[in-house]
Amino acid sequence: MSTDKEEAKKRTEMLSALRQEHQDSIQRAQALLKEQQAVRKVLRQAMKGAAHTIPELAQATGLPADQVLWHVSTMKRYDLVVEAGMDENGEYYLYSLREAKR
């Protein structure tokens, strides 16, 4: 039984060392996730009520269009946003929030 305790202690020490070793990368990943969630919250607020193009969303949020496109594409991939047709000039897709499933 003492070998089980010794092995458990070694595993605990190893995991602690790994956490310490990777602490910087973990913190960077958590900060990036927090930033992405904040951007998507701003985009969801801008998309409430009507469908918008990427340039319209960029203008409304003050974010660069390429960043807006990346986030909207990701939100579309995870079924949070849908394409809602084209703008009146037929140049840009319109995006709107997917209605909550009941």
Biopython code that builds the backbone (N, CA, C, O; Angstrom):
import numpy as np
from Bio.PDB.StructureBuilder import StructureBuilder

atoms = [
    (1, "MET", "N", (0.807, -1.187, 0.000)),
    (1, "MET", "CA", (0.000, 0.000, 0.000)),
    (1, "MET", "C", (0.859, 1.263, 0.000)),
    (1, "MET", "O", (0.451, 2.290, -0.542)),
    (2, "SER", "N", (2.020, 1.193, 0.591)),
    (2, "SER", "CA", (2.893, 2.360, 0.618)),
    (2, "SER", "C", (3.371, 2.722, -0.787)),
    (2, "SER", "O", (3.628, 3.891, -1.073)),
    (3, "THR", "N", (3.491, 1.721, -1.668)),
    (3, "THR", "CA", (3.895, 2.023, -3.041)),
    (3, "THR", "C", (2.801, 2.802, -3.776)),
    (3, "THR", "O", (3.098, 3.659, -4.607)),
    (4, "ASP", "N", (1.546, 2.503, -3.469)),
    (4, "ASP", "CA", (0.448, 3.263, -4.074)),
    (4, "ASP", "C", (0.510, 4.721, -3.648)),
    (4, "ASP", "O", (0.320, 5.621, -4.466)),
    (5, "LYS", "N", (0.772, 4.950, -2.381)),
    (5, "LYS", "CA", (0.872, 6.315, -1.874)),
    (5, "LYS", "C", (2.070, 7.032, -2.473)),
    (5, "LYS", "O", (2.000, 8.216, -2.804)),
    (6, "GLU", "N", (3.178, 6.298, -2.611)),
    (6, "GLU", "CA", (4.378, 6.887, -3.200)),
    (6, "GLU", "C", (4.134, 7.266, -4.664)),
    (6, "GLU", "O", (4.544, 8.338, -5.110)),
    (7, "GLU", "N", (3.470, 6.391, -5.398)),
    (7, "GLU", "CA", (3.159, 6.666, -6.799)),
    (7, "GLU", "C", (2.204, 7.851, -6.917)),
    (7, "GLU", "O", (2.364, 8.698, -7.797)),
    (8, "ALA", "N", (1.230, 7.908, -6.048)),
    (8, "ALA", "CA", (0.294, 9.032, -6.061)),
    (8, "ALA", "C", (1.022, 10.337, -5.760)),
    (8, "ALA", "O", (0.743, 11.365, -6.376)),
    (9, "LYS", "N", (1.952, 10.292, -4.814)),
    (9, "LYS", "CA", (2.724, 11.482, -4.471)),
    (9, "LYS", "C", (3.592, 11.919, -5.655)),
    (9, "LYS", "O", (3.701, 13.112, -5.938)),
    (10, "LYS", "N", (4.208, 10.959, -6.344)),
    (10, "LYS", "CA", (5.035, 11.276, -7.523)),
    (10, "LYS", "C", (4.177, 11.904, -8.628)),
    (10, "LYS", "O", (4.593, 12.876, -9.259)),
    (11, "ARG", "N", (2.991, 11.354, -8.859)),
    (11, "ARG", "CA", (2.087, 11.906, -9.880)),
    (11, "ARG", "C", (1.682, 13.332, -9.526)),
    (11, "ARG", "O", (1.654, 14.215, -10.383)),
    (12, "THR", "N", (1.369, 13.542, -8.252)),
    (12, "THR", "CA", (0.979, 14.877, -7.790)),
    (12, "THR", "C", (2.114, 15.862, -7.999)),
    (12, "THR", "O", (1.885, 16.979, -8.464)),
    (13, "GLU", "N", (3.327, 15.469, -7.665)),
    (13, "GLU", "CA", (4.492, 16.341, -7.849)),
    (13, "GLU", "C", (4.732, 16.621, -9.329)),
    (13, "GLU", "O", (5.037, 17.750, -9.713)),
    (14, "MET", "N", (4.592, 15.585, -10.158)),
    (14, "MET", "CA", (4.799, 15.749, -11.597)),
    (14, "MET", "C", (3.765, 16.711, -12.188)),
    (14, "MET", "O", (4.114, 17.588, -12.978)),
    (15, "LEU", "N", (2.497, 16.551, -11.808)),
    (15, "LEU", "CA", (1.448, 17.434, -12.311)),
    (15, "LEU", "C", (1.656, 18.864, -11.843)),
    (15, "LEU", "O", (1.418, 19.808, -12.597)),
    (16, "SER", "N", (2.095, 19.025, -10.616)),
    (16, "SER", "CA", (2.378, 20.355, -10.093)),
    (16, "SER", "C", (3.510, 21.016, -10.883)),
    (16, "SER", "O", (3.441, 22.201, -11.210)),
    (17, "ALA", "N", (4.537, 20.247, -11.181)),
    (17, "ALA", "CA", (5.662, 20.769, -11.963)),
    (17, "ALA", "C", (5.217, 21.147, -13.377)),
    (17, "ALA", "O", (5.641, 22.173, -13.909)),
    (18, "LEU", "N", (4.372, 20.328, -13.978)),
    (18, "LEU", "CA", (3.870, 20.634, -15.325)),
    (18, "LEU", "C", (3.015, 21.901, -15.328)),
    (18, "LEU", "O", (3.132, 22.731, -16.229)),
    (19, "ARG", "N", (2.154, 22.045, -14.317)),
    (19, "ARG", "CA", (1.342, 23.260, -14.217)),
    (19, "ARG", "C", (2.218, 24.492, -14.099)),
    (19, "ARG", "O", (1.958, 25.512, -14.736)),
    (20, "GLN", "N", (3.245, 24.397, -13.290)),
    (20, "GLN", "CA", (4.159, 25.517, -13.103)),
    (20, "GLN", "C", (4.905, 25.821, -14.402)),
    (20, "GLN", "O", (5.070, 26.982, -14.778)),
    (21, "GLU", "N", (5.347, 24.776, -15.072)),
    (21, "GLU", "CA", (6.103, 24.935, -16.326)),
    (21, "GLU", "C", (5.266, 25.592, -17.417)),
    (21, "GLU", "O", (5.783, 26.384, -18.205)),
    (22, "HIS", "N", (3.982, 25.270, -17.466)),
    (22, "HIS", "CA", (3.111, 25.766, -18.532)),
    (22, "HIS", "C", (2.204, 26.909, -18.085)),
    (22, "HIS", "O", (1.256, 27.259, -18.788)),
    (23, "GLN", "N", (2.483, 27.479, -16.944)),
    (23, "GLN", "CA", (1.629, 28.518, -16.391)),
    (23, "GLN", "C", (1.481, 29.708, -17.336)),
    (23, "GLN", "O", (0.380, 30.239, -17.486)),
    (24, "ASP", "N", (2.565, 30.131, -17.970)),
    (24, "ASP", "CA", (2.496, 31.275, -18.886)),
    (24, "ASP", "C", (1.582, 30.991, -20.079)),
    (24, "ASP", "O", (0.760, 31.829, -20.449)),
    (25, "SER", "N", (1.727, 29.823, -20.670)),
    (25, "SER", "CA", (0.892, 29.505, -21.841)),
    (25, "SER", "C", (-0.568, 29.339, -21.436)),
    (25, "SER", "O", (-1.464, 29.687, -22.206)),
    (26, "ILE", "N", (-0.816, 28.821, -20.261)),
    (26, "ILE", "CA", (-2.193, 28.684, -19.775)),
    (26, "ILE", "C", (-2.810, 30.061, -19.585)),
    (26, "ILE", "O", (-3.956, 30.291, -19.972)),
    (27, "GLN", "N", (-2.058, 30.973, -18.994)),
    (27, "GLN", "CA", (-2.564, 32.328, -18.784)),
    (27, "GLN", "C", (-2.812, 33.045, -20.104)),
    (27, "GLN", "O", (-3.800, 33.767, -20.234)),
    (28, "ARG", "N", (-1.930, 32.857, -21.088)),
    (28, "ARG", "CA", (-2.140, 33.475, -22.412)),
    (28, "ARG", "C", (-3.398, 32.928, -23.067)),
    (28, "ARG", "O", (-4.177, 33.679, -23.653)),
    (29, "ALA", "N", (-3.596, 31.614, -22.965)),
    (29, "ALA", "CA", (-4.778, 31.002, -23.570)),
    (29, "ALA", "C", (-6.052, 31.500, -22.888)),
    (29, "ALA", "O", (-7.050, 31.759, -23.561)),
    (30, "GLN", "N", (-6.029, 31.633, -21.580)),
    (30, "GLN", "CA", (-7.203, 32.121, -20.857)),
    (30, "GLN", "C", (-7.497, 33.579, -21.218)),
    (30, "GLN", "O", (-8.659, 33.960, -21.361)),
    (31, "ALA", "N", (-6.452, 34.393, -21.363)),
    (31, "ALA", "CA", (-6.640, 35.799, -21.743)),
    (31, "ALA", "C", (-7.203, 35.907, -23.155)),
    (31, "ALA", "O", (-8.079, 36.732, -23.412)),
    (32, "LEU", "N", (-6.705, 35.079, -24.069)),
    (32, "LEU", "CA", (-7.208, 35.081, -25.437)),
    (32, "LEU", "C", (-8.675, 34.676, -25.479)),
    (32, "LEU", "O", (-9.468, 35.297, -26.187)),
    (33, "LEU", "N", (-9.036, 33.661, -24.742)),
    (33, "LEU", "CA", (-10.427, 33.211, -24.685)),
    (33, "LEU", "C", (-11.329, 34.308, -24.139)),
    (33, "LEU", "O", (-12.420, 34.537, -24.661)),
    (34, "LYS", "N", (-10.880, 34.980, -23.098)),
    (34, "LYS", "CA", (-11.657, 36.069, -22.505)),
    (34, "LYS", "C", (-11.849, 37.202, -23.512)),
    (34, "LYS", "O", (-12.935, 37.772, -23.613)),
    (35, "GLU", "N", (-10.803, 37.520, -24.247)),
    (35, "GLU", "CA", (-10.881, 38.573, -25.273)),
    (35, "GLU", "C", (-11.852, 38.178, -26.384)),
    (35, "GLU", "O", (-12.663, 38.994, -26.822)),
    (36, "GLN", "N", (-11.771, 36.935, -26.836)),
    (36, "GLN", "CA", (-12.671, 36.467, -27.892)),
    (36, "GLN", "C", (-14.117, 36.500, -27.434)),
    (36, "GLN", "O", (-14.995, 36.884, -28.207)),
    (37, "GLN", "N", (-14.381, 36.113, -26.218)),
    (37, "GLN", "CA", (-15.744, 36.142, -25.701)),
    (37, "GLN", "C", (-16.269, 37.572, -25.626)),
    (37, "GLN", "O", (-17.446, 37.817, -25.892)),
    (38, "ALA", "N", (-15.409, 38.508, -25.269)),
    (38, "ALA", "CA", (-15.818, 39.918, -25.200)),
    (38, "ALA", "C", (-16.146, 40.448, -26.589)),
    (38, "ALA", "O", (-17.130, 41.168, -26.757)),
    (39, "VAL", "N", (-15.336, 40.103, -27.588)),
    (39, "VAL", "CA", (-15.588, 40.550, -28.965)),
    (39, "VAL", "C", (-16.901, 39.969, -29.462)),
    (39, "VAL", "O", (-17.692, 40.678, -30.084)),
    (40, "ARG", "N", (-17.143, 38.708, -29.203)),
    (40, "ARG", "CA", (-18.378, 38.078, -29.675)),
    (40, "ARG", "C", (-19.595, 38.657, -28.981)),
    (40, "ARG", "O", (-20.668, 38.732, -29.579)),
    (41, "LYS", "N", (-19.451, 39.065, -27.743)),
    (41, "LYS", "CA", (-20.555, 39.720, -27.049)),
    (41, "LYS", "C", (-20.880, 41.044, -27.729)),
    (41, "LYS", "O", (-22.052, 41.366, -27.925)),
    (42, "VAL", "N", (-19.858, 41.813, -28.089)),
    (42, "VAL", "CA", (-20.058, 43.087, -28.788)),
    (42, "VAL", "C", (-20.729, 42.834, -30.141)),
    (42, "VAL", "O", (-21.635, 43.572, -30.529)),
    (43, "LEU", "N", (-20.296, 41.807, -30.851)),
    (43, "LEU", "CA", (-20.906, 41.487, -32.153)),
    (43, "LEU", "C", (-22.365, 41.060, -31.988)),
    (43, "LEU", "O", (-23.218, 41.464, -32.778)),
    (44, "ARG", "N", (-22.657, 40.256, -30.980)),
    (44, "ARG", "CA", (-24.052, 39.846, -30.756)),
    (44, "ARG", "C", (-24.930, 41.057, -30.476)),
    (44, "ARG", "O", (-26.057, 41.134, -30.965)),
    (45, "GLN", "N", (-24.425, 41.997, -29.696)),
    (45, "GLN", "CA", (-25.187, 43.215, -29.401)),
    (45, "GLN", "C", (-25.454, 43.986, -30.699)),
    (45, "GLN", "O", (-26.562, 44.480, -30.911)),
    (46, "ALA", "N", (-24.449, 44.087, -31.559)),
    (46, "ALA", "CA", (-24.600, 44.830, -32.813)),
    (46, "ALA", "C", (-25.559, 44.130, -33.770)),
    (46, "ALA", "O", (-26.186, 44.789, -34.599)),
    (47, "MET", "N", (-25.684, 42.813, -33.671)),
    (47, "MET", "CA", (-26.522, 42.051, -34.590)),
    (47, "MET", "C", (-27.970, 41.936, -34.131)),
    (47, "MET", "O", (-28.815, 41.430, -34.870)),
    (48, "LYS", "N", (-28.263, 42.395, -32.930)),
    (48, "LYS", "CA", (-29.639, 42.282, -32.439)),
    (48, "LYS", "C", (-30.586, 43.091, -33.314)),
    (48, "LYS", "O", (-30.304, 44.233, -33.677)),
    (49, "GLY", "N", (-31.701, 42.479, -33.638)),
    (49, "GLY", "CA", (-32.760, 43.192, -34.318)),
    (49, "GLY", "C", (-32.732, 43.150, -35.829)),
    (49, "GLY", "O", (-33.790, 43.176, -36.458)),
    (50, "ALA", "N", (-31.551, 43.086, -36.439)),
    (50, "ALA", "CA", (-31.488, 43.112, -37.899)),
    (50, "ALA", "C", (-30.224, 42.410, -38.381)),
    (50, "ALA", "O", (-29.256, 42.245, -37.640)),
    (51, "ALA", "N", (-30.266, 42.007, -39.633)),
    (51, "ALA", "CA", (-29.101, 41.386, -40.261)),
    (51, "ALA", "C", (-28.145, 42.487, -40.743)),
    (51, "ALA", "O", (-28.574, 43.560, -41.165)),
    (52, "HIS", "N", (-26.856, 42.196, -40.670)),
    (52, "HIS", "CA", (-25.842, 43.170, -41.057)),
    (52, "HIS", "C", (-24.755, 42.507, -41.894)),
    (52, "HIS", "O", (-24.541, 41.297, -41.819)),
    (53, "THR", "N", (-24.073, 43.324, -42.691)),
    (53, "THR", "CA", (-22.918, 42.859, -43.455)),
    (53, "THR", "C", (-21.675, 42.972, -42.568)),
    (53, "THR", "O", (-21.717, 43.589, -41.503)),
    (54, "ILE", "N", (-20.591, 42.382, -43.009)),
    (54, "ILE", "CA", (-19.329, 42.480, -42.268)),
    (54, "ILE", "C", (-18.879, 43.939, -42.170)),
    (54, "ILE", "O", (-18.510, 44.371, -41.078)),
    (55, "PRO", "N", (-18.890, 44.729, -43.267)),
    (55, "PRO", "CA", (-18.495, 46.135, -43.136)),
    (55, "PRO", "C", (-19.392, 46.926, -42.170)),
    (55, "PRO", "O", (-18.907, 47.790, -41.440)),
    (56, "GLU", "N", (-20.686, 46.631, -42.167)),
    (56, "GLU", "CA", (-21.591, 47.319, -41.232)),
    (56, "GLU", "C", (-21.257, 46.971, -39.790)),
    (56, "GLU", "O", (-21.258, 47.838, -38.915)),
    (57, "LEU", "N", (-20.970, 45.692, -39.548)),
    (57, "LEU", "CA", (-20.614, 45.272, -38.196)),
    (57, "LEU", "C", (-19.278, 45.880, -37.765)),
    (57, "LEU", "O", (-19.108, 46.267, -36.609)),
    (58, "ALA", "N", (-18.340, 45.960, -38.700)),
    (58, "ALA", "CA", (-17.044, 46.568, -38.395)),
    (58, "ALA", "C", (-17.225, 48.033, -38.014)),
    (58, "ALA", "O", (-16.620, 48.519, -37.058)),
    (59, "GLN", "N", (-18.056, 48.719, -38.766)),
    (59, "GLN", "CA", (-18.301, 50.132, -38.477)),
    (59, "GLN", "C", (-19.034, 50.298, -37.142)),
    (59, "GLN", "O", (-18.698, 51.182, -36.354)),
    (60, "ALA", "N", (-20.015, 49.465, -36.895)),
    (60, "ALA", "CA", (-20.817, 49.573, -35.669)),
    (60, "ALA", "C", (-20.005, 49.251, -34.415)),
    (60, "ALA", "O", (-20.243, 49.831, -33.356)),
    (61, "THR", "N", (-19.053, 48.335, -34.532)),
    (61, "THR", "CA", (-18.285, 47.909, -33.363)),
    (61, "THR", "C", (-16.931, 48.594, -33.237)),
    (61, "THR", "O", (-16.330, 48.597, -32.163)),
    (62, "GLY", "N", (-16.452, 49.170, -34.328)),
    (62, "GLY", "CA", (-15.127, 49.783, -34.312)),
    (62, "GLY", "C", (-13.998, 48.768, -34.431)),
    (62, "GLY", "O", (-12.832, 49.104, -34.221)),
    (63, "LEU", "N", (-14.342, 47.533, -34.765)),
    (63, "LEU", "CA", (-13.340, 46.480, -34.942)),
    (63, "LEU", "C", (-12.901, 46.417, -36.397)),
    (63, "LEU", "O", (-13.673, 46.788, -37.282)),
    (64, "PRO", "N", (-11.690, 45.961, -36.668)),
    (64, "PRO", "CA", (-11.253, 45.781, -38.053)),
    (64, "PRO", "C", (-12.125, 44.736, -38.758)),
    (64, "PRO", "O", (-12.540, 43.751, -38.148)),
    (65, "ALA", "N", (-12.393, 44.960, -40.035)),
    (65, "ALA", "CA", (-13.276, 44.066, -40.797)),
    (65, "ALA", "C", (-12.755, 42.633, -40.828)),
    (65, "ALA", "O", (-13.546, 41.692, -40.774)),
    (66, "ASP", "N", (-11.439, 42.452, -40.914)),
    (66, "ASP", "CA", (-10.912, 41.087, -40.962)),
    (66, "ASP", "C", (-11.162, 40.349, -39.646)),
    (66, "ASP", "O", (-11.416, 39.144, -39.643)),
    (67, "GLN", "N", (-11.089, 41.066, -38.545)),
    (67, "GLN", "CA", (-11.370, 40.461, -37.239)),
    (67, "GLN", "C", (-12.860, 40.126, -37.120)),
    (67, "GLN", "O", (-13.222, 39.071, -36.600)),
    (68, "VAL", "N", (-13.717, 41.021, -37.600)),
    (68, "VAL", "CA", (-15.160, 40.770, -37.582)),
    (68, "VAL", "C", (-15.480, 39.538, -38.425)),
    (68, "VAL", "O", (-16.248, 38.673, -38.003)),
    (69, "LEU", "N", (-14.890, 39.462, -39.619)),
    (69, "LEU", "CA", (-15.121, 38.315, -40.501)),
    (69, "LEU", "C", (-14.706, 37.019, -39.815)),
    (69, "LEU", "O", (-15.427, 36.023, -39.886)),
    (70, "TRP", "N", (-13.556, 37.022, -39.155)),
    (70, "TRP", "CA", (-13.077, 35.818, -38.482)),
    (70, "TRP", "C", (-14.060, 35.384, -37.402)),
    (70, "TRP", "O", (-14.409, 34.207, -37.313)),
    (71, "HIS", "N", (-14.505, 36.328, -36.584)),
    (71, "HIS", "CA", (-15.422, 35.981, -35.498)),
    (71, "HIS", "C", (-16.790, 35.553, -36.024)),
    (71, "HIS", "O", (-17.365, 34.585, -35.527)),
    (72, "VAL", "N", (-17.314, 36.258, -37.017)),
    (72, "VAL", "CA", (-18.620, 35.891, -37.579)),
    (72, "VAL", "C", (-18.536, 34.506, -38.235)),
    (72, "VAL", "O", (-19.458, 33.701, -38.104)),
    (73, "SER", "N", (-17.444, 34.233, -38.930)),
    (73, "SER", "CA", (-17.270, 32.905, -39.542)),
    (73, "SER", "C", (-17.237, 31.814, -38.475)),
    (73, "SER", "O", (-17.828, 30.748, -38.647)),
    (74, "THR", "N", (-16.551, 32.085, -37.392)),
    (74, "THR", "CA", (-16.496, 31.116, -36.295)),
    (74, "THR", "C", (-17.867, 30.940, -35.666)),
    (74, "THR", "O", (-18.277, 29.817, -35.373)),
    (75, "MET", "N", (-18.577, 32.040, -35.457)),
    (75, "MET", "CA", (-19.920, 31.956, -34.885)),
    (75, "MET", "C", (-20.859, 31.192, -35.823)),
    (75, "MET", "O", (-21.732, 30.453, -35.369)),
    (76, "LYS", "N", (-20.673, 31.374, -37.129)),
    (76, "LYS", "CA", (-21.488, 30.648, -38.112)),
    (76, "LYS", "C", (-21.177, 29.154, -38.050)),
    (76, "LYS", "O", (-22.077, 28.317, -38.113)),
    (77, "ARG", "N", (-19.906, 28.840, -37.925)),
    (77, "ARG", "CA", (-19.502, 27.435, -37.861)),
    (77, "ARG", "C", (-20.158, 26.724, -36.677)),
    (77, "ARG", "O", (-20.510, 25.548, -36.770)),
    (78, "TYR", "N", (-20.318, 27.437, -35.577)),
    (78, "TYR", "CA", (-20.913, 26.841, -34.385)),
    (78, "TYR", "C", (-22.409, 27.119, -34.276)),
    (78, "TYR", "O", (-23.008, 26.990, -33.208)),
    (79, "ASP", "N", (-22.996, 27.501, -35.405)),
    (79, "ASP", "CA", (-24.451, 27.631, -35.531)),
    (79, "ASP", "C", (-25.042, 28.723, -34.630)),
    (79, "ASP", "O", (-26.180, 28.610, -34.175)),
    (80, "LEU", "N", (-24.262, 29.778, -34.378)),
    (80, "LEU", "CA", (-24.753, 30.904, -33.590)),
    (80, "LEU", "C", (-25.242, 32.036, -34.494)),
    (80, "LEU", "O", (-26.028, 32.886, -34.077)),
    (81, "VAL", "N", (-24.765, 32.030, -35.733)),
    (81, "VAL", "CA", (-25.082, 33.062, -36.721)),
    (81, "VAL", "C", (-25.474, 32.363, -38.010)),
    (81, "VAL", "O", (-24.957, 31.292, -38.327)),
    (82, "VAL", "N", (-26.396, 32.979, -38.760)),
    (82, "VAL", "CA", (-26.807, 32.432, -40.050)),
    (82, "VAL", "C", (-26.698, 33.508, -41.122)),
    (82, "VAL", "O", (-26.787, 34.703, -40.843)),
    (83, "GLU", "N", (-26.505, 33.054, -42.349)),
    (83, "GLU", "CA", (-26.567, 33.981, -43.473)),
    (83, "GLU", "C", (-28.028, 34.317, -43.712)),
    (83, "GLU", "O", (-28.892, 33.440, -43.701)),
    (84, "ALA", "N", (-28.292, 35.599, -43.927)),
    (84, "ALA", "CA", (-29.677, 36.051, -44.085)),
    (84, "ALA", "C", (-29.855, 36.761, -45.421)),
    (84, "ALA", "O", (-30.556, 37.769, -45.501)),
    (85, "GLY", "N", (-29.226, 36.241, -46.466)),
    (85, "GLY", "CA", (-29.353, 36.845, -47.784)),
    (85, "GLY", "C", (-28.170, 37.739, -48.124)),
    (85, "GLY", "O", (-27.082, 37.623, -47.561)),
    (86, "MET", "N", (-28.436, 38.648, -49.080)),
    (86, "MET", "CA", (-27.401, 39.568, -49.549)),
    (86, "MET", "C", (-27.872, 41.000, -49.328)),
    (86, "MET", "O", (-29.066, 41.258, -49.181)),
    (87, "ASP", "N", (-26.917, 41.927, -49.307)),
    (87, "ASP", "CA", (-27.304, 43.336, -49.190)),
    (87, "ASP", "C", (-27.959, 43.783, -50.497)),
    (87, "ASP", "O", (-27.990, 43.022, -51.464)),
    (88, "GLU", "N", (-28.482, 45.011, -50.530)),
    (88, "GLU", "CA", (-29.234, 45.464, -51.708)),
    (88, "GLU", "C", (-28.396, 45.555, -52.971)),
    (88, "GLU", "O", (-28.943, 45.495, -54.072)),
    (89, "ASN", "N", (-27.079, 45.698, -52.840)),
    (89, "ASN", "CA", (-26.196, 45.751, -54.009)),
    (89, "ASN", "C", (-25.722, 44.364, -54.438)),
    (89, "ASN", "O", (-25.109, 44.212, -55.494)),
    (90, "GLY", "N", (-26.003, 43.376, -53.632)),
    (90, "GLY", "CA", (-25.569, 42.014, -53.944)),
    (90, "GLY", "C", (-24.077, 41.817, -53.764)),
    (90, "GLY", "O", (-23.496, 40.907, -54.356)),
    (91, "GLU", "N", (-23.449, 42.660, -52.954)),
    (91, "GLU", "CA", (-22.001, 42.571, -52.757)),
    (91, "GLU", "C", (-21.609, 41.789, -51.517)),
    (91, "GLU", "O", (-20.593, 41.095, -51.519)),
    (92, "TYR", "N", (-22.399, 41.891, -50.460)),
    (92, "TYR", "CA", (-22.029, 41.296, -49.181)),
    (92, "TYR", "C", (-23.165, 40.438, -48.639)),
    (92, "TYR", "O", (-24.344, 40.733, -48.833)),
    (93, "TYR", "N", (-22.769, 39.361, -47.952)),
    (93, "TYR", "CA", (-23.761, 38.555, -47.246)),
    (93, "TYR", "C", (-24.228, 39.311, -46.014)),
    (93, "TYR", "O", (-23.472, 40.063, -45.398)),
    (94, "LEU", "N", (-25.474, 39.096, -45.674)),
    (94, "LEU", "CA", (-26.033, 39.614, -44.427)),
    (94, "LEU", "C", (-25.991, 38.489, -43.398)),
    (94, "LEU", "O", (-26.250, 37.329, -43.720)),
    (95, "TYR", "N", (-25.668, 38.836, -42.180)),
    (95, "TYR", "CA", (-25.605, 37.852, -41.100)),
    (95, "TYR", "C", (-26.524, 38.280, -39.976)),
    (95, "TYR", "O", (-26.629, 39.461, -39.645)),
    (96, "SER", "N", (-27.187, 37.291, -39.397)),
    (96, "SER", "CA", (-28.046, 37.572, -38.249)),
    (96, "SER", "C", (-27.851, 36.468, -37.212)),
    (96, "SER", "O", (-27.348, 35.387, -37.517)),
    (97, "LEU", "N", (-28.255, 36.764, -35.999)),
    (97, "LEU", "CA", (-28.162, 35.780, -34.932)),
    (97, "LEU", "C", (-29.187, 34.674, -35.169)),
    (97, "LEU", "O", (-30.312, 34.937, -35.595)),
    (98, "ARG", "N", (-28.794, 33.459, -34.895)),
    (98, "ARG", "CA", (-29.739, 32.345, -34.979)),
    (98, "ARG", "C", (-30.675, 32.462, -33.789)),
    (98, "ARG", "O", (-30.249, 32.704, -32.660)),
    (99, "GLU", "N", (-31.943, 32.288, -34.064)),
    (99, "GLU", "CA", (-32.918, 32.343, -32.974)),
    (99, "GLU", "C", (-32.732, 31.135, -32.075)),
    (99, "GLU", "O", (-32.429, 30.036, -32.538)),
    (100, "ALA", "N", (-32.916, 31.353, -30.808)),
    (100, "ALA", "CA", (-32.740, 30.278, -29.829)),
    (100, "ALA", "C", (-33.714, 29.152, -30.108)),
    (100, "ALA", "O", (-34.896, 29.385, -30.359)),
    (101, "LYS", "N", (-33.207, 27.930, -30.063)),
    (101, "LYS", "CA", (-34.064, 26.760, -30.252)),
    (101, "LYS", "C", (-34.824, 26.499, -28.981)),
    (101, "LYS", "O", (-34.265, 26.558, -27.886)),
    (102, "ARG", "N", (-36.089, 26.214, -29.123)),
    (102, "ARG", "CA", (-36.917, 25.958, -27.936)),
    (102, "ARG", "C", (-37.197, 24.512, -27.761)),
    (102, "ARG", "O", (-37.880, 24.126, -26.812)),
]
sb = StructureBuilder()
sb.init_structure("model")
sb.init_model(0)
sb.init_chain("A")
sb.init_seg("    ")
for serial, (resi, resn, name, xyz) in enumerate(atoms, 1):
    if name == "N":
        sb.init_residue(resn, " ", resi, " ")
    sb.init_atom(name, np.array(xyz, "f"), 0.0, 1.0, " ", f" {name:<3s}", serial, name[0])
structure = sb.get_structure()
